[in-house]
Amino acid sequence: MKKQDWILILCVVAVLAPFFIPATGFFDWFNSATANHPYIMAFFKFAILATLGECLALRIREGVYNKPGFGIVPRMMVWGFLGMCIAMAMVIFKTGVPAFLGSLGWKEAAALFAAPTLTWGKLGVAFAVSVLMNSIFAPVMMTFHKCTDIHILDNGGTVRGLLRPMKMREIFATKVNWDVQWNFVIKKTIPLFWFPAHTITFILPPTFQVLFAALLGVALGLILALAAGKSK
């Protein structure tokens, strides 16, 4: 391990330590802030953690956490926006899917999903929420992220470059590796990783959902960044 790896580990420990020290009250503050300002907290949570996942992927591929043109700040801005979208999608699908199941005849789906105890019924509803959210929302979100990733690299990794109009037609037609985007990112990671990962998320108590979603933010950034390297 290099010096930069130890610095990252120490920073992560310093950030996580307050969560495990009750006297700091940080854990209660974090939960309260998430409940009262869910979208603001989602912005910062994903801006930090998902970008960290991308930096880890860069470290795996090229041996560094950052490089000229990589654009950490623009990536944080994009992930913050996507984090708010993900938080919105979770609310929509957690509310809508149980109602949808009820319309199909499973009248107790909403009650089972809201129950504090884990049952096979609750697990089934959670799995349905995960499958529909990741089948409908995730492909669009992941493809949009891929386009922004290309846009950031094409504009030198600067904030000013991020704010330039995206050449969506050119990016879609010539710069997205659709073989990797479809056959790996969408076709493999969604059913094999995100279906079960978000099923676990939706059966956890709300407090642990917050922390688990944060960890998944790291995994999401890591997976998408590794896919970017795979396409090269």
DONU-263009 format. One line per 8 residues: number of its first residue (from 1); their letters; for each residue x, y, z of N, C-alpha, C, O. Coordinates in steps of 0.2 Angstrom, whole numbers, plus 5000, padded with zeros to 4 digits. Each point is the difference from the previous one (the first is absolute). Layout:
NUM = a = X,Y,Z,X,Y,Z,X,Y,Z,X,Y,Z ~ ...
END
This chain:
1 = mkkqdwil = 5004,4994,5000,4996,5006,5000,5004,5006,5000,5006,5001,5003 ~ 4992,5004,4993,5004,5006,5000,4997,5006,5005,4995,4999,5003 ~ 5009,5006,4997,4998,5005,5005,4993,5003,4999,4997,5001,5005 ~ 5001,5000,4989,4994,5002,4998,4994,4996,5002,4995,5002,5002 ~ 5007,4991,4999,4995,4995,5002,4999,5001,5008,4994,5000,5002 ~ 5011,5001,5001,5000,5001,5007,4996,5006,5002,4996,5001,5005 ~ 5005,5005,4991,4997,5006,5001,4992,4999,4999,4996,5003,5004 ~ 5002,4994,4991,4993,4998,4999,4997,4996,5006,4995,5002,5002
9 = ilcvvavl = 5009,4993,5000,4997,4996,5005,4999,5004,5007,4995,5000,5003 ~ 5010,5004,4998,4999,5005,5006,4995,5005,5000,4996,5001,5004 ~ 5003,5001,4990,4994,5005,4998,4993,4996,5001,4996,5003,5003 ~ 5004,4991,4995,4994,4996,5000,4998,4999,5008,4994,5000,5002 ~ 5011,4998,5001,5000,4998,5007,4997,5007,5004,4996,4999,5005 ~ 5007,5006,4994,4999,5006,5003,4992,5002,4999,4997,5003,5004 ~ 5001,4996,4990,4993,5002,4998,4995,4995,5003,4995,5002,5003 ~ 5007,4992,4998,4995,4995,5002,5000,4999,5008,4995,4998,5003
17 = apffipat = 5011,5004,5000,5000,4999,5007,4995,5004,5004,4997,4997,5005 ~ 5001,5009,4993,4994,5003,5004,4994,4996,5000,4996,5000,5005 ~ 5002,4996,4990,4994,4996,5000,5000,4994,5006,4995,4998,5002 ~ 5011,5000,5000,5001,4995,5005,5002,5002,5007,5001,4996,5004 ~ 4999,5011,4996,5001,5003,5007,4993,5003,5002,4999,5006,4998 ~ 4997,4991,5006,4994,5003,5002,5000,5007,5003,4996,5004,4999 ~ 5010,4997,5005,5000,5007,5003,5001,5006,4995,4998,5005,5002 ~ 5003,4993,4992,5001,5006,4995,4993,5002,4998,4999,5006,4998
25 = gffdwfns = 4996,4990,5002,4993,5001,4998,5000,5001,4992,4995,5002,4998 ~ 5010,4996,4999,5000,5001,4992,4996,4995,4997,4996,5002,4995 ~ 5003,4992,5008,4995,4995,4996,4993,5003,5001,4997,4999,4995 ~ 5001,5003,5010,4993,5003,5001,4999,5006,4996,4995,5001,4996 ~ 5011,5003,5003,4999,5006,4996,4999,4998,4993,4996,5003,4996 ~ 5008,4992,5002,5000,4998,4993,4993,4997,4998,4998,5002,4995 ~ 4999,4994,5009,4994,4998,4999,4994,5005,5000,4996,5000,4996 ~ 5005,5005,5008,4995,5005,5001,5001,5005,4993,4995,5002,4997
33 = atanhpyi = 5011,4999,5001,5001,5004,4994,4997,4997,4994,4997,5003,4996 ~ 5004,4990,5004,4998,4996,4994,4992,5000,5000,4997,5000,4994 ~ 5000,5000,5012,4993,4999,5000,4997,5007,4998,4995,5001,4997 ~ 5008,5005,5005,4997,5006,4999,5003,5003,4994,4996,5005,4997 ~ 5009,4993,5000,5003,5003,4994,5002,4994,4995,5006,5000,4999 ~ 4990,4996,4999,5002,4994,4997,5004,5001,4993,5005,4997,4999 ~ 4993,5008,4997,5003,5001,4994,5007,5004,5000,5004,4999,4996 ~ 4996,5006,5009,5006,5003,5001,5006,4995,5003,5005,5000,4997
41 = maffkfai = 4993,4996,5007,5004,4995,5003,5002,4994,4994,5006,4998,5000 ~ 4989,5001,4996,5001,4995,4995,5006,5003,4995,5004,4997,4997 ~ 4995,5010,5002,5005,5003,4996,5007,4999,5002,5005,4998,4997 ~ 4996,5004,5010,5007,4999,5002,5002,4993,5001,5006,4999,4999 ~ 4989,4997,5003,5002,4993,5001,5003,4997,4994,5005,4996,5000 ~ 4991,5005,4994,5003,4997,4994,5005,5004,4997,5005,4997,4997 ~ 4996,5009,5004,5005,5004,4997,5007,4998,5003,5005,4999,4997 ~ 4995,4999,5010,5006,4998,5003,5001,4992,4999,5006,4998,4998
49 = latlgecl = 4989,4998,5003,5001,4993,5000,5001,4997,4993,5004,4996,4999 ~ 4991,5006,4996,5001,4997,4994,5006,5002,4996,5003,4997,4996 ~ 4999,5010,5005,5006,5002,4997,5006,4997,5003,5005,4998,4997 ~ 4995,5000,5010,5005,4996,5003,5001,4993,4996,5005,4998,4999 ~ 4989,4999,4999,5000,4994,4997,5003,5001,4993,5004,4995,4998 ~ 4995,5010,4998,5004,5001,4994,5007,5001,5001,5004,4998,4996 ~ 4998,5006,5010,5007,5001,5001,5004,4993,5002,5005,4999,4998 ~ 4991,4997,5005,5003,4993,5002,5001,4996,4993,5004,4996,4999
57 = alriregv = 4991,5005,4996,5000,4996,4994,5006,5003,4996,5004,4996,4997 ~ 4998,5010,5003,5005,5003,4997,5007,4998,5003,5005,4998,4997 ~ 4995,5001,5010,5006,4997,5003,5001,4993,4998,5006,4998,4999 ~ 4989,4998,5000,5001,4993,4998,5002,5000,4993,5005,4996,4998 ~ 4993,5008,4998,5002,5000,4993,5006,5003,4998,5004,4997,4996 ~ 4998,5009,5007,5006,5004,4999,5004,5001,5005,5006,5003,4999 ~ 4993,4995,5007,5004,5001,5006,5000,5007,5003,5004,5001,5005 ~ 4991,5003,4994,4999,5007,5003,4993,5001,5001,4996,4997,4997
65 = ynkpgfgi = 5003,5007,5008,4993,5002,5002,4997,5006,4996,4994,5001,4999 ~ 5011,5003,4998,4998,5006,4996,5005,5001,4994,5006,4998,5001 ~ 4992,5005,4994,5005,5002,4995,4997,5006,4996,4994,5001,5000 ~ 5011,5002,4996,4997,5006,4996,4995,4998,4995,5000,4995,4997 ~ 4994,5009,5003,4995,4998,4996,4994,4996,5003,4995,4999,4997 ~ 5007,4998,5009,4995,4995,5003,4994,5003,5002,4994,4998,4999 ~ 5007,5008,5004,4994,5004,5002,4996,4998,5006,4994,4999,5000 ~ 5010,5001,5006,4996,4998,5006,4994,5004,5002,4995,4998,5001
73 = vprmmvwg = 5006,5009,4998,4995,5005,5002,4994,4999,4996,4994,4999,5002 ~ 5007,5001,4991,4994,4999,4996,4997,4993,5001,4994,5000,4999 ~ 5010,4995,5002,4997,4994,5002,4996,5000,5006,4994,4997,5000 ~ 5008,5006,5005,4996,5001,5006,4994,5004,4999,4994,4998,5003 ~ 5006,5007,4993,4994,5004,4998,4995,4995,4996,4994,5000,5002 ~ 5008,4996,4994,4995,4995,4996,4998,4995,5005,4994,4999,5000 ~ 5010,4998,5004,4998,4995,5005,4995,5003,5005,4995,4997,5002 ~ 5006,5009,5000,4995,5004,5004,4993,5000,4997,4995,4999,5004
81 = flgmciam = 5005,5003,4990,4994,5001,4997,4996,4993,4999,4994,4999,5001 ~ 5010,4996,4997,4998,4993,4999,4998,4997,5007,4995,4996,5000 ~ 5008,5006,5005,4998,4998,5007,4993,5002,5002,4996,4997,5003 ~ 5003,5010,4995,4993,5002,5001,4995,4996,4996,4994,4999,5002 ~ 5008,5000,4992,4995,4996,4996,4999,4993,5002,4994,4997,5000 ~ 5011,5000,5003,4999,4993,5003,4996,5000,5006,4996,4996,5001 ~ 5005,5010,5003,4996,5000,5006,4992,5001,4998,4996,4997,5003 ~ 5003,5007,4992,4993,5001,4997,4997,4993,4998,4995,4999,5001
89 = amvifktg = 5009,4998,4995,4998,4993,4997,4998,4995,5006,4996,4997,4999 ~ 5008,5003,5006,4999,4996,5006,4993,5001,5003,4997,4996,5001 ~ 5002,5011,5000,4993,5001,5003,4995,4998,4995,4995,4997,5002 ~ 5005,5005,4991,4995,4998,4996,4999,4993,4999,4994,4998,5000 ~ 5011,4998,5000,4999,4993,4999,4998,4996,5007,4997,4995,5000 ~ 5006,5008,5005,4998,4997,5007,4992,5001,5001,4997,4996,5003 ~ 5001,5009,4994,4993,5002,5001,4995,4997,4995,4995,4997,5001 ~ 5008,5003,4993,4996,4998,4994,4999,4993,4999,4995,4997,4998
97 = vpaflgsl = 5011,4999,5003,5000,4993,4999,4995,4996,5004,4996,4996,4998 ~ 5004,5005,5009,4995,4997,5004,4993,5001,4998,4996,4996,5000 ~ 5003,5011,4998,4993,5001,4997,4998,4996,4994,4995,4998,4999 ~ 5011,5002,4996,4999,4996,4994,4998,4993,5002,4996,4997,4996 ~ 5008,5000,5008,4999,4993,5002,4993,4999,5003,4996,4995,4999 ~ 5001,5010,5005,4994,5000,5002,4994,5000,4995,4995,4997,5000 ~ 5007,5007,4994,4995,5000,4995,5000,4993,4996,4995,4999,4996 ~ 5010,4997,5005,5000,4994,4996,4997,4994,5005,4999,4995,4997
105 = gwkeaaal = 4999,5007,5009,4997,4995,5004,5003,4999,5007,4997,4997,5004 ~ 5009,5005,4996,5004,4999,5006,4998,5006,5005,5005,5004,5001 ~ 4990,4996,5002,4997,5005,5004,5004,5002,5006,5001,5006,5002 ~ 5002,4989,5001,5004,5001,5006,5008,5002,4999,5003,5000,5004 ~ 4998,5001,4990,5007,5002,4998,5003,5006,5003,5005,5000,5003 ~ 4991,5005,4998,5002,5006,5003,5001,4999,5007,5005,5003,5003 ~ 4991,4994,5000,5000,4998,5008,5006,4996,5001,5003,5001,5005 ~ 4998,4994,4991,5006,4996,5001,5007,5003,5000,5004,4999,5004
113 = faaptltw = 4996,5006,4991,5006,5004,4998,5001,5005,5006,5006,5001,5002 ~ 4989,5001,5001,5001,5005,5005,5001,4997,5007,5002,5003,5005 ~ 4997,4990,4996,5000,4997,5006,5008,5000,5003,5004,5000,4996 ~ 4997,5001,5010,5007,5000,5003,5003,4993,5000,5006,5000,5000 ~ 4990,4995,5000,5003,4993,5000,5002,4998,4993,4996,5001,4995 ~ 5009,4995,5004,5002,4997,4994,4996,4994,4999,5000,4995,5004 ~ 4996,5004,4990,4996,4994,4998,5002,4999,4993,5002,5004,4996 ~ 4996,4990,5002,5000,4998,4993,4996,5005,4995,5003,5002,4995
121 = gklgvafa = 4992,5000,5008,4996,5005,4996,5003,5007,4999,5000,5003,4995 ~ 5003,4999,5011,5004,5007,4999,5006,4999,4996,5001,5004,4996 ~ 5002,4990,5004,5006,4999,4996,4998,5000,4992,5003,5003,4996 ~ 4991,4994,5003,4997,5000,4993,4999,5007,4997,5001,5001,4995 ~ 4996,5003,5010,4998,5007,4997,5006,5004,4999,5001,5003,4995 ~ 5004,4996,5010,5007,5003,4999,5003,4999,4994,5003,5004,4996 ~ 4997,4989,5002,5003,4998,4994,4996,5003,4994,5004,5002,4995 ~ 4990,4998,5005,4996,5003,4995,5002,5008,4999,5000,5002,4994
129 = vsvlmnsi = 5000,5001,5011,5002,5007,5000,5007,5001,4997,5001,5004,4996 ~ 5004,4992,5006,5007,5000,4997,5000,4998,4993,5003,5004,4996 ~ 4993,4991,5002,5000,4998,4993,4997,5006,4995,5003,5001,4995 ~ 4991,5002,5007,4997,5005,4996,5004,5006,5000,5001,5003,4995 ~ 5002,4999,5011,5004,5006,5000,5006,4999,4996,5002,5005,4996 ~ 5002,4990,5004,5006,4999,4996,4999,4998,4993,5004,5001,4996 ~ 4990,4997,5002,4998,4998,4993,4998,5007,4997,5001,5000,4994 ~ 4996,5004,5009,4997,5006,4997,5004,5006,5001,5001,5004,4995
137 = fapvmmtf = 5002,4997,5011,5003,5006,5001,5008,5000,4999,5003,5004,4997 ~ 5000,4990,5005,5007,4999,5000,5003,5001,4993,5005,5003,5000 ~ 4992,4993,4995,5004,5001,4993,5000,5007,4998,5005,5002,4997 ~ 4990,5002,5004,5000,5007,4998,5005,5004,5004,5004,5004,4997 ~ 4996,4995,5009,5005,5003,5005,5007,4999,4998,5005,5004,4999 ~ 4997,4989,5000,5006,4998,4998,5003,5002,4994,5006,5002,4999 ~ 4989,4998,4996,5002,5003,4993,5001,5007,5000,5005,5003,4997 ~ 4991,5001,5007,5001,5007,5001,5007,5002,5003,5004,5004,4998
145 = hkctdihi = 4998,4992,5007,5006,5000,5003,5006,4999,4996,5005,5004,5000 ~ 4994,4991,4995,5005,4999,4995,5001,5005,4996,5006,5002,4998 ~ 4989,5002,5000,5001,5005,4995,5003,5006,5004,5004,5004,4997 ~ 4994,4997,5009,5004,5006,5004,5007,4998,5001,5004,5005,5000 ~ 4998,4989,5001,5007,4998,5001,5004,5002,4994,5005,5002,5000 ~ 4992,4996,4994,5003,5001,4994,5001,5008,4999,5005,5002,4998 ~ 4990,5002,5003,4999,5007,5000,5006,5003,5004,5003,5005,4998 ~ 4998,4993,5008,5005,5002,5005,5007,4999,4997,5004,5005,5000
153 = ldnggtvr = 4997,4989,4998,5007,4999,4997,5001,5004,4994,5006,5002,4998 ~ 4989,4998,4997,5001,5004,4994,5001,5008,5001,5003,5003,4996 ~ 4995,4999,5010,5001,5007,5002,5005,5001,5005,5000,5006,5003 ~ 5005,4990,4998,5006,5001,5004,4999,4999,5007,5004,5002,5004 ~ 4990,4996,4998,4999,4999,5007,4999,5006,5004,5001,5000,5006 ~ 4996,5005,4991,4999,5007,5004,4993,5001,5001,4996,4997,4997 ~ 5003,5007,5008,4993,5002,5001,4997,5004,4994,4994,4999,4999 ~ 5010,5005,4999,4997,5004,4994,4999,4996,4994,4995,5001,4997
161 = gllrpmkm = 5009,4993,5002,4998,4996,4995,4994,4996,5001,4996,4998,4995 ~ 5003,5000,5011,4994,4996,5002,4993,5004,4998,4995,4998,4998 ~ 5006,5009,5003,4994,5004,4999,4999,5002,4992,4995,5003,4998 ~ 5010,4995,4998,4999,5000,4993,4994,4996,4997,4999,4995,5003 ~ 4998,5007,4992,4994,4995,4997,5003,4993,4999,5005,5000,4996 ~ 4992,4995,5006,5002,4993,4998,4998,4999,4993,4994,5001,4997 ~ 5011,4996,4999,4998,4998,4993,4997,4993,5000,5004,4995,4999 ~ 4990,5004,5003,4997,4994,5002,5000,4995,4993,5001,4994,5001
169 = reifatkv = 4997,5009,4994,5000,4996,4993,5007,4997,4999,5000,4994,4998 ~ 5005,5010,5002,5007,4997,4999,5002,4995,5005,5003,4995,4998 ~ 4995,5006,5009,5002,4996,5005,4996,4993,4999,5003,4995,5000 ~ 4991,5005,4999,4996,4994,4999,5002,4996,4994,5001,4994,5000 ~ 5000,5010,4994,5002,4997,4994,5007,4997,4999,5001,4995,4997 ~ 5004,5008,5006,5007,4998,4999,5004,4999,5006,5005,4997,5000 ~ 4993,5005,5006,5005,5000,5006,4997,4995,5005,5005,4998,5004 ~ 4989,5000,4997,4998,4995,5005,5001,4993,4997,4998,4999,4994
177 = nwdvqwnf = 5006,4997,5010,5001,4993,4998,4994,4997,5002,4999,4997,5005 ~ 4996,5002,4990,4994,4997,5002,5000,4992,5001,4996,4998,5004 ~ 5009,4999,4994,5002,4993,5001,5001,4999,5008,4997,4996,5003 ~ 5007,5009,5000,5002,4999,5007,4994,5003,5004,4998,4997,5005 ~ 4999,5009,4992,4994,5003,5004,4994,4995,5001,4997,5000,5005 ~ 5002,4996,4989,4994,4996,5001,5002,4993,5003,4997,4998,5004 ~ 5008,4999,4993,5002,4993,5002,5003,4999,5007,5000,4995,5003 ~ 5003,5011,5000,5003,5000,5006,4996,5004,5005,4998,4997,5005
185 = vikktipl = 5002,5009,4994,4997,5005,5005,4992,4998,5001,4998,5000,5006 ~ 4999,5000,4989,4992,4999,5000,4999,4992,5001,4996,4998,5004 ~ 5006,4998,4991,4998,4993,5000,5003,4996,5006,4996,4995,5002 ~ 5010,5007,5001,5003,4996,5005,4999,5003,5007,4998,4996,5004 ~ 5004,5010,4996,5001,5003,5007,4993,5001,5003,4999,4999,5006 ~ 4996,5003,4990,4993,5001,5003,4997,4994,5003,4998,5000,5005 ~ 5001,4994,4991,4997,4994,5003,5004,4997,5005,4998,4997,5005 ~ 5009,5003,4994,5004,4996,5004,5002,5003,5006,5002,4997,5006
193 = fwfpahti = 4999,5010,4994,5002,5004,5006,4994,5004,5003,4999,5000,5006 ~ 4998,5004,4990,4996,5005,5002,4993,4998,5002,4997,5002,5005 ~ 5000,4993,4992,4994,4996,5002,5001,4998,5008,4996,5002,5004 ~ 5009,4994,4997,5000,4998,5007,5003,5005,5005,4998,5000,5006 ~ 5006,5005,4992,5003,5005,5004,4994,5004,5002,5000,5002,5006 ~ 4996,5001,4990,4995,5004,5002,4994,4996,5003,4996,5003,5004 ~ 5003,4991,4995,4995,4996,5004,5002,5000,5008,4996,5001,5004 ~ 5011,4998,4997,5002,5001,5007,4999,5007,5002,4998,5001,5006
201 = tfilpptf = 5003,5004,4990,4999,5007,5003,4993,5001,5002,4999,5003,5005 ~ 4996,4994,4991,4993,5002,5002,4997,4996,5005,4995,5001,5003 ~ 5009,4994,5000,4998,4996,5006,5003,5002,5006,4998,4998,5006 ~ 5007,5006,4994,5004,5003,5005,4996,5005,5004,4995,5004,4997 ~ 5006,4997,5010,4996,5006,5003,5003,5006,4997,5005,5001,4997 ~ 4991,5005,5003,5002,5006,4997,5007,5002,5002,5003,5003,4995 ~ 4999,4997,5011,5007,5002,5002,5005,4996,4996,5005,5004,4998 ~ 4994,4990,5001,5005,4996,4997,5000,5001,4992,5005,4999,4996
209 = qvlfaall = 4989,5003,5002,4999,5001,4993,5004,5006,4998,5003,5000,4994 ~ 4998,5005,5010,5004,5006,4998,5007,4998,4999,5003,5002,4996 ~ 5000,4994,5009,5007,4998,5000,5001,4995,4994,5005,5000,4997 ~ 4990,4995,5002,5001,4995,4995,5000,5004,4993,5004,4998,4996 ~ 4992,5007,5003,4999,5003,4994,5007,5004,4999,5002,5001,4994 ~ 5001,5002,5011,5006,5003,4999,5005,4996,4998,5004,5001,4995 ~ 4997,4993,5008,5005,4995,4997,4999,4998,4993,5004,4999,4996 ~ 4989,5000,5002,4999,4998,4993,5002,5006,4996,5001,4999,4994
217 = gvalglil = 4999,5007,5008,5002,5006,4996,5007,4999,4998,5002,5001,4994 ~ 5002,4996,5011,5007,4999,4998,5001,4994,4995,5003,5001,4995 ~ 4993,4994,5006,5000,4994,4995,4997,5003,4993,5003,4997,4995 ~ 4992,5007,5005,4998,5002,4993,5005,5004,4997,5001,4999,4994 ~ 5003,5006,5009,5005,5004,4997,5005,4995,4997,5003,5001,4995 ~ 4999,4994,5009,5005,4995,4999,4999,4996,4994,5004,4999,4995 ~ 4989,4998,5005,4998,4996,4994,5000,5004,4993,5002,4998,4995 ~ 4995,5008,5006,5000,5004,4993,5006,5002,4998,5002,5001,4994
225 = alaagksk = 5003,5001,5011,5007,5002,4998,5004,4994,4997,5003,5001,4995 ~ 4996,4993,5008,5003,4994,4997,4997,4999,4993,5004,4997,4996 ~ 4990,5004,5003,4997,4999,4994,5003,5004,4994,5001,4999,4995 ~ 5000,5008,5008,5004,5004,4995,5007,4998,4998,5001,5001,4994 ~ 5002,4996,5011,5007,4997,4998,4999,4994,4996,5004,4999,4995 ~ 4991,4997,5006,4999,4994,4996,4998,5002,4993,5002,4996,4995 ~ 4995,5010,5003,4998,5002,4994,5006,5002,4996,5000,5000,4994 ~ 5006,5002,5009,5006,5002,4997,5004,4994,4998,5005,5001,4997
END
